[in-house]
Amino acid sequence: MTESDIPRPPKLLPDAIHQAAKPGTVLLRLETTQSREGILDGAWWPHSRDIRVELPGLIRVLTQHLGPVMRVGLDATAWDELPTRLIIDDRVIHIDSFPVGDDTVLITRGDQDIFSLLVVPPHASPDAAHAAMGRAVRADNVTQAEQILIDTGTHPARPIPAEAPRAAREHHDPEE
């Protein structure tokens, strides 16, 4: 058996990378491979749904690692009051919002270099957030963001419609 035949665990960032860049600011993990073959390039766990508060820290950290960020695409259903642009460190960051409910943020660097990040909802427990972020940064990840959140026990980032609890009760088996 050659060394190349030995199965290797998926490449994940060390746990130290999982910590906030500065206490109370950004919690971010990025895939460590250059190939970017997985569906997601990283994961972000914001503290709130206020994009004006959360986005500047993310942009600053990403700029350090990726270079200047030009645009940010967001799931409009996951955030409170989205502006069309923000000025962060004297740079205009254009914000595109889409009502897609896909639990991601798209970061555009340059003209067309796009990075896709899983957005862990602010209310997630630390264990669920850590598990979701770990799956998102796996080099071999082929699971969509929403499914990662479901699999790790984290509810999607978008608000749950008022009808959802009633619908869940209608399908509940009383013998469970």
PANULO-315192 format. One line per 3 residues: number of its first residue (from 1); their letters; for each residue x, y, z of N, C-alpha, C. Coordinates in Angstrom, 2 decimals. Layout:
residues N
NUM> A> X Y Z X Y Z X Y Z ~ ...
END
This chain:
residues 176
1> MTE> 0.85 -1.17 0.00 0.00 0.00 0.00 0.90 1.25 0.00 ~ 0.67 2.13 -0.93 1.47 3.36 -1.00 0.84 4.42 -0.12 ~ 1.60 5.47 0.15 1.09 6.54 1.00 -0.14 7.21 0.39
4> SDI> -0.21 7.28 -0.93 -1.36 7.91 -1.58 -2.63 7.06 -1.46 ~ -2.50 5.78 -1.12 -3.66 4.91 -0.95 -4.28 5.02 0.44 ~ -3.58 5.65 1.36 -4.07 5.76 2.73 -5.13 6.86 2.78
7> PRP> -6.36 6.52 3.24 -7.40 7.55 3.33 -7.01 8.62 4.34 ~ -7.26 9.85 4.01 -6.92 10.96 4.89 -8.20 11.67 5.33 ~ -8.20 12.18 6.55 -9.38 12.92 7.01 -9.53 14.20 6.19
10> PKL> -10.76 14.74 6.10 -10.95 15.97 5.35 -10.15 17.11 5.96 ~ -9.72 18.04 5.12 -8.93 19.17 5.60 -9.84 20.22 6.22 ~ -9.62 20.50 7.48 -10.38 21.52 8.20 -9.41 22.53 8.77
13> LPD> -9.90 23.73 9.01 -9.07 24.71 9.68 -8.86 24.29 11.13 ~ -7.72 24.60 11.71 -7.52 24.31 13.13 -8.55 25.06 13.98 ~ -8.89 24.52 15.13 -9.88 25.16 15.99 -9.50 26.59 16.35
16> AIH> -8.22 26.89 16.43 -7.81 28.26 16.77 -8.32 29.26 15.74 ~ -8.47 28.85 14.49 -8.97 29.75 13.45 -10.44 30.05 13.68 ~ -11.13 29.17 14.39 -12.57 29.31 14.64 -12.87 30.47 15.60
19> QAA> -11.88 30.94 16.31 -12.11 31.99 17.30 -12.31 33.33 16.62 ~ -12.92 34.26 17.32 -13.16 35.59 16.78 -11.85 36.28 16.45 ~ -11.85 37.08 15.39 -10.67 37.85 15.01 -10.30 38.80 16.14
22> KPG> -11.27 39.44 16.72 -11.12 40.23 17.94 -12.32 39.87 18.79 ~ -12.16 39.72 20.09 -13.31 39.33 20.91 -14.52 40.21 20.65 ~ -15.67 39.56 20.42 -16.91 40.28 20.20 -17.12 40.75 18.77
25> TVL> -16.23 40.38 17.85 -16.42 40.85 16.48 -16.79 39.72 15.54 ~ -15.88 39.27 14.72 -16.21 38.35 13.63 -15.84 36.92 13.96 ~ -16.76 36.00 13.71 -16.48 34.58 13.83 -16.59 34.01 12.42
28> LRL> -15.45 33.62 11.87 -15.36 33.24 10.47 -14.42 32.06 10.31 ~ -14.77 31.15 9.41 -13.86 30.07 9.02 -13.83 30.03 7.51 ~ -12.65 29.83 6.94 -12.49 29.73 5.50 -11.88 28.39 5.15
31> ETT> -12.24 27.87 3.98 -11.65 26.63 3.48 -10.15 26.85 3.30 ~ -9.36 25.85 3.62 -7.91 26.02 3.58 -7.27 25.58 2.27 ~ -8.01 25.01 1.36 -7.42 24.55 0.11 -7.51 25.63 -0.95
34> QSR> -6.57 25.62 -1.88 -6.58 26.57 -2.99 -7.58 26.18 -4.08 ~ -7.97 24.91 -4.12 -8.80 24.42 -5.22 -10.23 24.94 -5.18 ~ -10.76 25.20 -4.01 -12.13 25.68 -3.85 -13.13 24.78 -4.57
37> EGI> -12.99 23.48 -4.37 -13.87 22.52 -5.04 -15.19 22.31 -4.31 ~ -15.26 22.61 -3.04 -16.49 22.43 -2.29 -17.54 23.46 -2.70 ~ -18.76 23.24 -2.27 -19.84 24.16 -2.59 -19.65 25.49 -1.88
40> LDG> -19.15 25.44 -0.65 -18.96 26.64 0.16 -17.47 26.92 0.37 ~ -17.14 28.19 0.48 -15.75 28.58 0.72 -15.48 28.89 2.18 ~ -16.53 28.90 2.99 -16.34 29.20 4.40 -17.68 29.35 5.10
43> AWW> -17.61 29.86 6.32 -18.81 30.06 7.13 -18.63 31.28 8.02 ~ -19.73 31.94 8.30 -19.74 33.16 9.11 -20.86 33.04 10.13 ~ -20.56 33.40 11.38 -21.56 33.36 12.44 -21.72 34.76 13.00
46> PHS> -22.64 35.55 12.45 -22.85 36.91 12.96 -23.55 36.89 14.33 ~ -23.42 38.00 15.06 -24.03 38.12 16.38 -25.49 38.55 16.33 ~ -25.91 39.18 15.21 -27.27 39.69 15.11 -27.71 39.67 13.65
49> RDI> -28.92 40.13 13.40 -29.46 40.25 12.04 -29.33 41.67 11.51 ~ -28.56 42.50 12.18 -28.36 43.89 11.77 -27.12 43.98 10.87 ~ -27.32 44.03 9.58 -26.20 43.98 8.63 -25.30 45.20 8.76
52> RVE> -25.84 46.34 9.17 -25.02 47.55 9.33 -24.00 47.37 10.46 ~ -24.33 46.56 11.44 -23.43 46.28 12.55 -22.49 45.12 12.21 ~ -23.01 44.09 11.56 -22.26 42.85 11.34 -21.30 42.90 10.15
55> LPG> -21.72 43.52 9.05 -20.94 43.45 7.82 -19.57 44.14 7.90 ~ -19.43 45.29 8.54 -18.09 45.91 8.56 -16.99 45.00 9.11 ~ -17.24 44.29 10.18 -16.23 43.39 10.74 -15.89 42.27 9.77
58> LIR> -16.90 41.70 9.12 -16.67 40.63 8.15 -15.83 41.15 6.99 ~ -16.18 42.29 6.46 -15.47 42.86 5.32 -14.01 43.14 5.68 ~ -13.78 43.68 6.87 -12.40 43.97 7.29 -11.55 42.70 7.35
61> VLT> -12.09 41.65 7.94 -11.34 40.39 8.05 -11.14 39.77 6.68 ~ -12.18 39.76 5.84 -12.04 39.17 4.52 -11.04 39.95 3.66 ~ -11.04 41.26 3.79 -10.10 42.09 3.04 -8.66 41.73 3.41
64> QHL> -8.42 41.43 4.67 -7.07 41.02 5.10 -6.66 39.71 4.44 ~ -7.62 38.78 4.25 -7.30 37.46 3.72 -7.47 37.35 2.21 ~ -8.43 38.07 1.64 -8.76 37.90 0.23 -8.43 39.10 -0.64
67> GPV> -8.22 40.24 -0.04 -8.06 41.47 -0.81 -9.37 42.25 -0.81 ~ -9.42 43.37 -1.52 -10.60 44.23 -1.49 -11.89 43.53 -1.94 ~ -12.93 43.75 -1.18 -14.26 43.21 -1.47 -15.05 44.31 -2.19
70> MRV> -15.73 43.94 -3.27 -16.49 44.90 -4.06 -17.99 44.85 -3.78 ~ -18.53 43.62 -3.68 -19.97 43.42 -3.52 -20.23 42.32 -2.51 ~ -21.43 42.40 -1.94 -21.89 41.36 -1.03 -23.32 41.02 -1.43
73> GLD> -23.57 39.75 -1.66 -24.93 39.28 -1.97 -25.49 38.58 -0.74 ~ -26.67 39.00 -0.34 -27.27 38.49 0.89 -28.66 37.95 0.66 ~ -29.04 37.01 1.48 -30.40 36.50 1.53 -31.25 37.55 2.25
76> ATA> -32.10 38.24 1.53 -32.89 39.34 2.10 -33.79 38.90 3.25 ~ -34.20 37.64 3.26 -35.11 37.18 4.31 -34.41 36.95 5.64 ~ -33.08 36.96 5.64 -32.32 36.66 6.86 -31.85 37.90 7.61
79> WDE> -32.06 39.08 7.04 -31.50 40.30 7.62 -32.55 41.37 7.82 ~ -32.33 42.22 8.81 -33.20 43.37 9.06 -32.75 44.51 8.15 ~ -33.67 45.13 7.47 -33.43 46.35 6.67 -32.08 46.39 5.97
82> LPT> -32.04 45.89 4.76 -30.81 45.87 4.00 -30.62 47.16 3.19 ~ -29.49 47.82 3.36 -29.18 48.97 2.50 -28.69 48.47 1.15 ~ -28.57 49.36 0.18 -28.04 48.97 -1.13 -26.53 49.10 -1.18
85> RLI> -25.97 49.80 -0.20 -24.51 49.91 -0.11 -24.14 50.40 1.28 ~ -22.91 50.10 1.66 -22.34 50.59 2.91 -20.94 51.12 2.61 ~ -20.52 52.11 3.35 -19.15 52.58 3.24 -18.39 52.00 4.43
88> IDD> -17.38 51.19 4.11 -16.59 50.52 5.14 -15.13 50.85 4.87 ~ -14.51 51.51 5.83 -13.11 51.91 5.69 -12.86 52.68 4.39 ~ -13.72 53.65 4.13 -13.61 54.52 2.94 -13.81 53.80 1.61
91> RVI> -14.37 52.60 1.63 -14.68 51.87 0.39 -16.18 51.64 0.33 ~ -16.74 51.82 -0.84 -18.17 51.55 -1.05 -18.33 50.06 -1.32 ~ -19.14 49.42 -0.50 -19.45 48.00 -0.67 -20.91 47.94 -1.13
94> HID> -21.12 47.44 -2.34 -22.47 47.32 -2.88 -23.12 46.06 -2.30 ~ -24.38 46.19 -1.95 -25.10 45.06 -1.35 -26.24 44.66 -2.27 ~ -26.22 43.42 -2.69 -27.29 42.85 -3.50 -28.10 41.96 -2.59
97> SFP> -29.41 42.12 -2.61 -30.24 41.27 -1.77 -31.22 40.50 -2.64 ~ -31.38 39.24 -2.29 -32.25 38.34 -3.03 -33.11 37.57 -2.05 ~ -34.40 37.41 -2.32 -35.28 36.66 -1.41 -35.21 35.17 -1.68
100> VGD> -34.02 34.61 -1.63 -33.85 33.21 -2.00 -33.88 32.24 -0.83 ~ -33.61 32.72 0.36 -33.64 31.84 1.53 -32.62 30.73 1.47 ~ -31.39 31.04 1.01 -30.40 29.97 0.85 -29.33 29.93 1.93
103> DTV> -29.44 30.77 2.95 -28.54 30.73 4.10 -27.07 30.95 3.74 ~ -26.83 31.79 2.75 -25.45 32.10 2.36 -25.25 33.60 2.20 ~ -23.99 33.98 2.14 -23.60 35.33 1.74 -22.55 35.14 0.65
106> LIT> -22.69 35.93 -0.42 -21.75 35.86 -1.54 -20.85 37.08 -1.50 ~ -19.57 36.85 -1.45 -18.57 37.92 -1.38 -17.88 38.00 -2.74 ~ -17.92 39.18 -3.36 -17.28 39.36 -4.66 -16.03 40.20 -4.51
109> RGD> -14.94 39.62 -4.95 -13.64 40.29 -4.95 -13.30 40.48 -6.42 ~ -12.86 41.67 -6.78 -12.56 41.93 -8.19 -13.85 41.95 -8.99 ~ -13.75 41.57 -10.26 -14.92 41.63 -11.13 -15.86 40.44 -10.96
112> QDI> -15.29 39.23 -10.88 -16.17 38.06 -10.85 -15.69 36.95 -9.94 ~ -14.78 37.20 -9.05 -14.28 36.17 -8.14 -15.20 36.13 -6.92 ~ -16.05 35.12 -6.84 -17.09 35.05 -5.82 -16.77 33.96 -4.81
115> FSL> -16.91 34.32 -3.53 -16.76 33.39 -2.42 -18.13 33.21 -1.78 ~ -18.50 31.98 -1.53 -19.79 31.67 -0.93 -19.58 31.21 0.51 ~ -20.23 31.90 1.45 -20.10 31.57 2.87 -21.45 31.15 3.44
118> LVV> -21.44 30.06 4.19 -22.61 29.68 4.97 -22.82 30.74 6.03 ~ -24.07 31.14 6.28 -24.37 32.06 7.37 -25.07 31.27 8.47 ~ -24.38 31.13 9.59 -24.96 30.45 10.75 -25.84 31.48 11.46
121> PPH> -27.09 31.17 11.74 -27.97 32.14 12.38 -27.44 32.59 13.75 ~ -27.66 33.84 14.09 -27.16 34.37 15.37 -27.63 33.57 16.59 ~ -28.81 32.99 16.52 -29.37 32.26 17.67 -28.81 30.85 17.84
124> ASP> -27.95 30.41 16.95 -27.43 29.04 17.02 -26.63 28.81 18.29 ~ -26.72 27.59 18.81 -25.91 27.23 19.98 -24.45 27.12 19.53 ~ -23.50 27.32 20.44 -22.09 27.18 20.06 -21.75 25.82 19.45
127> DAA> -22.31 24.74 19.99 -22.01 23.41 19.45 -22.54 23.26 18.03 ~ -23.77 23.71 17.80 -24.36 23.62 16.46 -23.61 24.51 15.48 ~ -23.24 25.70 15.92 -22.51 26.63 15.05 -21.14 26.05 14.68
130> HAA> -20.45 25.50 15.66 -19.13 24.91 15.41 -19.25 23.74 14.42 ~ -20.27 22.90 14.60 -20.46 21.77 13.69 -20.79 22.24 12.28 ~ -21.67 23.22 12.16 -22.05 23.73 10.84 -20.86 24.38 10.15
133> MGR> -20.10 25.16 10.88 -18.94 25.84 10.30 -17.89 24.82 9.87 ~ -17.70 23.78 10.67 -16.75 22.74 10.33 -17.12 22.01 9.05 ~ -18.41 21.73 8.88 -18.85 21.05 7.65 -18.72 21.95 6.44
136> AVR> -19.00 23.23 6.61 -18.95 24.17 5.48 -17.55 24.31 4.92 ~ -16.53 24.22 5.75 -15.16 24.44 5.28 -14.44 23.17 4.84 ~ -15.12 22.05 4.89 -14.50 20.82 4.40 -14.21 20.95 2.92
139> ADN> -13.03 20.58 2.51 -12.63 20.69 1.11 -13.52 19.84 0.20 ~ -14.09 18.75 0.75 -14.91 17.86 -0.06 -16.41 18.06 0.16 ~ -16.80 19.18 0.74 -18.22 19.42 1.03 -19.03 19.57 -0.26
142> VTQ> -20.10 18.80 -0.37 -21.03 18.93 -1.49 -22.45 19.19 -0.99 ~ -22.59 19.53 0.28 -23.89 19.76 0.90 -24.22 21.24 0.87 ~ -25.45 21.55 0.46 -25.92 22.94 0.43 -26.01 23.50 1.85
145> AEQ> -25.93 24.83 1.96 -25.93 25.52 3.25 -27.15 25.15 4.10 ~ -28.33 25.21 3.50 -29.55 24.93 4.26 -29.52 23.52 4.86 ~ -29.04 22.55 4.09 -28.98 21.18 4.59 -27.97 21.04 5.72
148> ILI> -26.86 21.76 5.63 -25.88 21.73 6.71 -26.51 22.23 8.00 ~ -27.28 23.31 7.92 -27.92 23.85 9.12 -28.94 22.87 9.67 ~ -29.68 22.21 8.82 -30.65 21.21 9.27 -29.92 20.04 9.93
151> DTG> -28.89 19.54 9.26 -28.16 18.38 9.77 -27.47 18.64 11.11 ~ -27.09 19.88 11.36 -26.39 20.21 12.61 -27.33 20.74 13.69 ~ -28.63 20.70 13.42 -29.60 21.10 14.43 -29.76 22.60 14.59
154> THP> -29.41 23.34 13.57 -29.56 24.79 13.60 -30.69 25.16 12.66 ~ -31.62 25.95 13.15 -32.72 26.38 12.30 -32.20 27.36 11.26 ~ -32.82 27.40 10.09 -32.40 28.34 9.07 -32.40 29.78 9.57
157> ARP> -31.62 30.63 8.92 -31.46 32.02 9.33 -32.71 32.84 9.14 ~ -33.55 32.46 8.20 -34.73 33.29 7.92 -35.81 33.06 8.96 ~ -36.63 34.08 9.20 -37.69 33.94 10.19 -38.67 32.83 9.80
160> IPA> -39.20 32.14 10.78 -40.16 31.08 10.53 -41.54 31.71 10.41 ~ -42.27 31.42 9.32 -43.60 32.01 9.16 -44.53 31.60 10.29 ~ -45.51 32.45 10.58 -46.44 32.19 11.67 -47.21 30.89 11.46
163> EAP> -47.43 30.49 10.20 -48.18 29.27 9.92 -47.39 28.01 10.25 ~ -46.09 28.09 10.30 -45.26 26.89 10.48 -45.59 26.11 11.75 ~ -45.73 26.76 12.91 -46.03 25.96 14.10 -47.36 25.22 13.99
166> RAA> -48.38 25.86 13.39 -49.67 25.21 13.23 -49.55 24.02 12.29 ~ -48.84 24.20 11.18 -48.67 23.11 10.23 -47.92 21.95 10.87 ~ -46.96 22.25 11.69 -46.21 21.20 12.38 -47.12 20.43 13.33
169> REH> -48.04 21.13 14.01 -48.97 20.45 14.92 -49.92 19.54 14.15 ~ -50.34 19.97 12.95 -51.27 19.17 12.18 -50.65 17.84 11.73 ~ -49.33 17.82 11.56 -48.67 16.61 11.11 -48.05 15.81 12.25
172> HDP> -48.25 16.24 13.47 -47.65 15.56 14.62 -48.43 14.29 14.95 ~ -47.73 13.20 15.15 -48.33 11.93 15.52 -48.50 11.90 17.04 ~ -49.73 11.87 17.57 -49.92 11.93 19.03 -49.33 10.74 19.77
175> EE> -49.03 9.63 19.10 -48.46 8.48 19.78 -46.95 8.58 19.95 ~ -46.33 9.63 19.44 -44.87 9.77 19.57 -44.50 10.19 20.96
END
